[in-house]
């Protein structure tokens, strides 16, 4: 009976520990339709990721692989949040600058790399 309680407690404790993801917060600045600074954000699988965007014009951003879209506007901070569950290298592209959504921008503005634990 005690052994079953200990095993149950350990299972709960390990489950709770794995549920506590590391928070990753960063800010991406976009000027003249390009990212200023680092173009790769590296996180670990399971991390809770928050990306804040500052931009000099309206832009619709798309995180491929996670299918997350976020509009960013000048003079305010846009926030994208997600759990980094899938591993790989994921591009963040524009669906249009200046409030015009004329399809995807061909090249990535930056990448998010999610590495296995």
N, CA, C and O of each residue as an XYZ file, in Angstrom:
468
protein
N       0.821     -1.193      0.000
C       0.000      0.000      0.000
C       0.869      1.263      0.000
O       0.621      2.198     -0.762
N       1.885      1.277      0.859
C       2.771      2.452      0.914
C       3.499      2.615     -0.414
O       3.680      3.729     -0.906
N       3.921      1.467     -0.994
C       4.616      1.542     -2.278
C       3.707      2.156     -3.346
O       4.173      2.970     -4.144
N       2.450      1.795     -3.380
C       1.503      2.348     -4.349
C       1.326      3.845     -4.137
O       1.227      4.603     -5.102
N       1.285      4.271     -2.880
C       1.170      5.705     -2.592
C       2.398      6.471     -3.065
O       2.287      7.556     -3.636
N       3.587      5.883     -2.816
C       4.838      6.537     -3.231
C       4.895      6.626     -4.755
O       5.245      7.673     -5.300
N       4.553      5.539     -5.444
C       4.563      5.540     -6.908
C       3.557      6.565     -7.440
O       3.861      7.296     -8.383
N       2.380      6.623     -6.852
C       1.373      7.601     -7.264
C       1.842      9.021     -7.038
O       1.654      9.880     -7.899
N       2.453      9.281     -5.885
C       2.972     10.610     -5.580
C       4.053     11.015     -6.574
O       4.061     12.146     -7.058
N       4.966     10.093     -6.879
C       6.035     10.393     -7.838
C       5.459     10.686     -9.225
O       5.930     11.593     -9.912
N       4.466      9.942     -9.631
C       3.853     10.182    -10.940
C       3.220     11.567    -10.997
O       3.344     12.271    -12.000
N       2.550     11.952     -9.935
C       1.931     13.284     -9.878
C       3.007     14.360     -9.877
O       2.896     15.350    -10.600
N       4.047     14.173     -9.070
C       5.122     15.167     -8.975
C       5.839     15.331    -10.307
O       6.115     16.451    -10.735
N       6.143     14.204    -10.969
C       6.828     14.290    -12.261
C       5.932     14.923    -13.317
O       6.410     15.694    -14.150
N       4.661     14.614    -13.295
C       3.721     15.227    -14.233
C       3.625     16.721    -14.021
O       3.586     17.487    -14.984
N       3.588     17.145    -12.760
C       3.519     18.578    -12.452
C       4.798     19.274    -12.868
O       4.751     20.397    -13.369
N       5.944     18.631    -12.671
C       7.219     19.238    -13.047
C       7.307     19.410    -14.562
O       7.805     20.427    -15.044
N       6.820     18.410    -15.319
C       6.900     18.542    -16.774
C       5.892     19.569    -17.287
O       6.079     20.141    -18.361
N       4.816     19.805    -16.518
C       3.820     20.798    -16.936
C       4.335     22.215    -16.746
O       3.851     23.146    -17.388
N       5.319     22.381    -15.863
C       5.884     23.712    -15.634
C       6.924     23.997    -16.701
O       8.069     23.558    -16.583
N       6.551     24.709    -17.716
C       7.453     25.021    -18.817
C       8.251     26.281    -18.481
O       7.810     27.132    -17.708
N       9.436     26.373    -19.084
C      10.240     27.569    -18.914
C       9.632     28.706    -19.731
O       9.329     28.524    -20.911
N       9.451     29.876    -19.116
C       8.961     31.015    -19.906
C      10.110     31.646    -20.699
O      11.197     31.880    -20.171
N       9.844     31.909    -21.957
C      10.812     32.587    -22.821
C      10.117     33.834    -23.347
O       9.067     33.749    -23.984
N      10.711     34.993    -23.076
C      10.131     36.256    -23.541
C      11.181     37.028    -24.320
O      12.335     37.133    -23.904
N      10.763     37.563    -25.451
C      11.679     38.347    -26.275
C      10.888     39.401    -27.045
O       9.669     39.308    -27.185
N      11.602     40.392    -27.534
C      10.986     41.440    -28.345
C      11.645     41.446    -29.717
O      12.869     41.382    -29.832
N      10.820     41.523    -30.752
C      11.296     41.590    -32.135
C      10.918     42.961    -32.687
O       9.755     43.363    -32.652
N      11.924     43.668    -33.197
C      11.704     44.986    -33.779
C      11.779     44.865    -35.296
O      12.738     44.318    -35.842
N      10.744     45.388    -35.974
C      10.691     45.347    -37.436
C      10.701     46.780    -37.954
O       9.815     47.571    -37.630
N      11.709     47.110    -38.762
C      11.829     48.427    -39.383
C      12.096     48.254    -40.870
O      12.900     47.415    -41.276
N      11.421     49.047    -41.663
C      11.591     49.002    -43.118
C      11.452     47.578    -43.650
O      12.180     47.143    -44.542
N      10.475     46.867    -43.056
C      10.105     45.517    -43.477
C      11.170     44.467    -43.225
O      11.179     43.420    -43.873
N      12.074     44.742    -42.281
C      13.116     43.784    -41.901
C      13.261     43.765    -40.388
O      13.005     44.760    -39.710
N      13.679     42.602    -39.866
C      13.924     42.464    -38.435
C      15.262     43.113    -38.102
O      16.267     42.881    -38.774
N      15.253     43.924    -37.059
C      16.472     44.556    -36.570
C      17.070     43.623    -35.517
O      16.415     43.318    -34.521
N      18.287     43.175    -35.724
C      18.937     42.298    -34.754
C      18.836     40.831    -35.129
O      18.731     40.472    -36.302
N      18.871     39.992    -34.101
C      18.881     38.531    -34.265
C      17.669     38.044    -35.050
O      16.542     38.474    -34.809
N      17.920     37.143    -35.991
C      16.832     36.629    -36.835
C      16.463     35.188    -36.503
O      15.699     34.556    -37.233
N      17.005     34.666    -35.399
C      16.654     33.318    -34.961
C      16.394     33.357    -33.461
O      17.225     33.833    -32.687
N      15.229     32.851    -33.058
C      14.890     32.725    -31.641
C      14.949     31.239    -31.328
O      14.260     30.440    -31.962
N      15.777     30.859    -30.345
C      15.952     29.453    -29.990
C      15.286     29.173    -28.647
O      15.538     29.860    -27.657
N      14.429     28.150    -28.631
C      13.734     27.748    -27.411
C      13.784     26.231    -27.305
O      14.222     25.547    -28.231
N      13.328     25.708    -26.161
C      13.264     24.261    -25.946
C      11.819     23.797    -26.017
O      10.889     24.537    -25.693
N      11.657     22.570    -26.442
C      10.330     21.968    -26.507
C       9.674     22.061    -25.130
O      10.283     21.725    -24.115
N       8.431     22.520    -25.113
C       7.687     22.669    -23.871
C       7.739     24.070    -23.290
O       6.966     24.394    -22.389
N       8.645     24.913    -23.795
C       8.736     26.290    -23.294
C       7.461     27.066    -23.619
O       6.838     26.855    -24.659
N       7.094     27.953    -22.723
C       6.012     28.906    -22.976
C       6.676     30.149    -23.567
O       7.470     30.804    -22.892
N       6.361     30.473    -24.800
C       7.050     31.531    -25.538
C       6.138     32.747    -25.688
O       4.972     32.631    -26.065
N       6.705     33.918    -25.382
C       6.020     35.196    -25.592
C       6.930     36.064    -26.442
O       8.068     36.349    -26.069
N       6.409     36.480    -27.589
C       7.162     37.377    -28.474
C       6.373     38.672    -28.590
O       5.193     38.670    -28.939
N       7.049     39.777    -28.290
C       6.444     41.098    -28.435
C       7.017     41.744    -29.694
O       8.213     41.658    -29.972
N       6.136     42.389    -30.441
C       6.548     42.998    -31.710
C       6.390     44.511    -31.666
O       5.356     45.033    -31.249
N       7.436     45.203    -32.106
C       7.405     46.644    -32.363
C       7.678     46.809    -33.847
O       8.624     46.224    -34.374
N       6.851     47.608    -34.528
C       7.011     47.750    -35.968
C       6.743     49.190    -36.392
O       6.050     49.934    -35.699
N       7.299     49.571    -37.536
C       7.111     50.929    -38.038
C       5.954     51.036    -39.029
O       5.662     52.125    -39.524
N       5.283     49.897    -39.328
C       4.079     49.920    -40.156
C       3.227     48.695    -39.823
O       3.713     47.729    -39.235
N       1.966     48.749    -40.203
C       1.063     47.628    -39.952
C       1.574     46.399    -40.699
O       1.954     46.475    -41.867
N       1.573     45.265    -39.999
C       1.987     44.013    -40.631
C       1.216     42.857    -40.001
O       1.005     42.818    -38.789
N       0.806     41.925    -40.840
C       0.172     40.688    -40.396
C       1.251     39.604    -40.418
O       1.777     39.261    -41.476
N       1.572     39.072    -39.239
C       2.639     38.083    -39.100
C       2.045     36.687    -38.993
O       0.963     36.504    -38.436
N       2.767     35.694    -39.535
C       2.300     34.310    -39.505
C       3.442     33.403    -39.071
O       4.488     33.352    -39.719
N       3.230     32.679    -37.954
C       4.186     31.675    -37.487
C       3.778     30.338    -38.101
O       2.811     29.713    -37.666
N       4.521     29.911    -39.112
C       4.231     28.661    -39.807
C       4.509     27.469    -38.898
O       5.365     27.542    -38.017
N       3.798     26.391    -39.110
C       3.961     25.189    -38.299
C       3.067     25.201    -37.070
O       2.605     24.152    -36.621
N       2.827     26.375    -36.533
C       1.924     26.536    -35.391
C       0.629     27.207    -35.837
O      -0.350     27.242    -35.092
N       0.634     27.733    -37.045
C      -0.528     28.397    -37.630
C      -1.084     29.498    -36.725
O      -2.281     29.549    -36.440
N      -0.189     30.369    -36.285
C      -0.562     31.504    -35.445
C      -0.369     32.777    -36.257
O       0.672     32.969    -36.885
N      -1.376     33.643    -36.243
C      -1.274     34.930    -36.921
C      -1.427     36.051    -35.896
O      -2.176     35.927    -34.926
N      -0.708     37.141    -36.126
C      -0.747     38.280    -35.214
C      -0.558     39.562    -36.014
O       0.381     39.677    -36.803
N      -1.446     40.520    -35.809
C      -1.281     41.825    -36.453
C      -0.484     42.725    -35.518
O      -0.744     42.778    -34.316
N       0.478     43.421    -36.078
C       1.278     44.390    -35.322
C       1.090     45.760    -35.961
O       1.031     45.888    -37.184
N       0.995     46.793    -35.104
C       0.793     48.164    -35.574
C       1.822     49.089    -34.953
O       2.280     48.848    -33.836
N       2.194     50.155    -35.671
C       3.111     51.131    -35.102
C       2.485     51.795    -33.871
O       1.274     52.007    -33.809
N       3.329     52.112    -32.909
C       2.857     52.816    -31.716
C       2.256     51.918    -30.658
O       1.836     52.401    -29.607
N       2.205     50.609    -30.914
C       1.709     49.681    -29.903
C       2.549     48.408    -29.951
O       3.296     48.174    -30.901
N       2.413     47.602    -28.920
C       3.153     46.347    -28.853
C       2.170     45.200    -29.086
O       1.181     45.064    -28.366
N       2.450     44.383    -30.090
C       1.642     43.191    -30.357
C       2.324     42.005    -29.686
O       3.551     41.929    -29.644
N       1.529     41.086    -29.164
C       2.080     39.943    -28.433
C       1.585     38.633    -29.030
O       0.391     38.448    -29.265
N       2.542     37.721    -29.271
C       2.244     36.369    -29.747
C       2.694     35.400    -28.655
O       3.847     35.438    -28.227
N       1.782     34.529    -28.202
C       2.113     33.547    -27.161
C       1.780     32.149    -27.670
O       0.779     31.936    -28.354
N       2.660     31.191    -27.312
C       2.393     29.801    -27.666
C       3.277     28.878    -26.846
O       4.305     29.291    -26.308
N       2.861     27.616    -26.758
C       3.669     26.582    -26.135
C       4.461     25.907    -27.249
O       3.886     25.460    -28.241
N       5.764     25.833    -27.088
C       6.648     25.267    -28.113
C       6.592     23.738    -28.055
O       7.530     23.091    -27.590
N       5.498     23.180    -28.525
C       5.290     21.736    -28.433
C       5.964     20.972    -29.575
O       6.489     19.879    -29.364
N       5.951     21.535    -30.774
C       6.532     20.870    -31.946
C       7.975     21.330    -32.136
O       8.271     22.521    -32.045
N       8.868     20.378    -32.399
C      10.270     20.739    -32.621
C      10.506     21.015    -34.098
O       9.779     20.526    -34.964
N      11.532     21.804    -34.367
C      11.896     22.125    -35.744
C      12.227     23.594    -35.888
O      12.344     24.329    -34.907
N      12.376     24.003    -37.138
C      12.687     25.403    -37.478
C      11.474     25.970    -38.208
O      11.088     25.481    -39.270
N      10.879     27.008    -37.623
C       9.625     27.545    -38.127
C       9.789     29.000    -38.561
O      10.214     29.835    -37.763
N       9.457     29.312    -39.817
C       9.577     30.697    -40.269
C       8.409     31.555    -39.798
O       7.283     31.079    -39.658
N       8.702     32.818    -39.560
C       7.670     33.828    -39.329
C       7.715     34.734    -40.545
O       8.731     35.374    -40.819
N       6.596     34.783    -41.279
C       6.520     35.548    -42.511
C       5.453     36.625    -42.390
O       4.697     36.671    -41.420
N       5.410     37.482    -43.388
C       4.406     38.540    -43.439
C       3.322     38.165    -44.422
O       3.596     37.637    -45.500
N       2.082     38.444    -44.042
C       0.951     38.288    -44.961
C       0.621     39.633    -45.594
O      -0.383     39.768    -46.293
N       1.451     40.602    -45.353
C       1.240     41.907    -45.954
C       1.653     43.031    -45.030
O       1.375     42.998    -43.831
N       2.303     44.005    -45.579
C       2.694     45.208    -44.846
C       1.765     46.346    -45.221
O       1.148     46.327    -46.286
N       1.665     47.330    -44.355
C       0.886     48.522    -44.636
C      -0.612     48.296    -44.663
O      -1.357     49.100    -45.223
N      -1.060     47.191    -44.050
C      -2.492     46.914    -44.013
C      -3.021     46.236    -45.250
O      -4.232     46.065    -45.386
N      -2.136     45.840    -46.168
C      -2.543     45.157    -47.398
C      -2.102     43.711    -47.324
O      -0.908     43.435    -47.201
N      -3.031     42.792    -47.397
C      -2.661     41.377    -47.350
C      -2.738     40.787    -48.751
O      -3.778     40.289    -49.183
N      -1.626     40.855    -49.434
C      -1.538     40.340    -50.800
C      -0.685     39.074    -50.821
O       0.273     38.984    -51.589
N      -1.026     38.099    -49.986
C      -0.292     36.844    -49.972
C       0.914     36.891    -49.061
O       1.192     37.894    -48.404
N       1.613     35.787    -49.042
C       2.780     35.636    -48.173
C       3.987     36.365    -48.742
O       4.169     36.457    -49.956
N       4.797     36.875    -47.844
C       6.112     37.348    -48.232
C       6.926     36.082    -48.485
O       6.846     35.136    -47.702
N       7.692     36.048    -49.542
C       8.411     34.833    -49.928
C       9.472     34.421    -48.920
O       9.621     33.228    -48.654
N      10.204     35.352    -48.358
C      11.260     34.989    -47.424
C      10.807     35.257    -45.993
O       9.954     36.107    -45.737
N      11.396     34.516    -45.082
C      11.049     34.652    -43.668
C      11.624     35.948    -43.104
O      12.732     36.358    -43.452
N      10.854     36.578    -42.234
C      11.372     37.732    -41.492
C      12.373     37.254    -40.443
O      13.421     37.865    -40.232
N      12.018     36.126    -39.782
C      12.916     35.493    -38.805
C      12.420     34.073    -38.585
O      11.381     33.674    -39.110
N      13.189     33.306    -37.793
C      12.864     31.916    -37.526
C      12.766     31.663    -36.030
O      13.400     32.334    -35.215
N      11.946     30.667    -35.700
C      11.896     30.165    -34.330
C      12.354     28.712    -34.402
O      11.753     27.894    -35.099
N      13.424     28.403    -33.673
C      13.919     27.043    -33.607
C      13.503     26.444    -32.273
O      13.817     26.986    -31.213
N      12.793     25.321    -32.331
C      12.365     24.620    -31.115
C      13.189     23.346    -31.032
O      13.039     22.437    -31.849
N      14.068     23.291    -30.025
C      14.964     22.143    -29.831
C      14.366     21.158    -28.842
O      13.701     21.567    -27.891
N      14.595     19.848    -29.052
C      14.085     18.856    -28.103
C      14.659     19.101    -26.701
O      15.749     19.651    -26.546
N      13.906     18.683    -25.702
C      14.357     18.828    -24.303
C      15.654     18.114    -24.076
O      16.180     18.128    -22.963
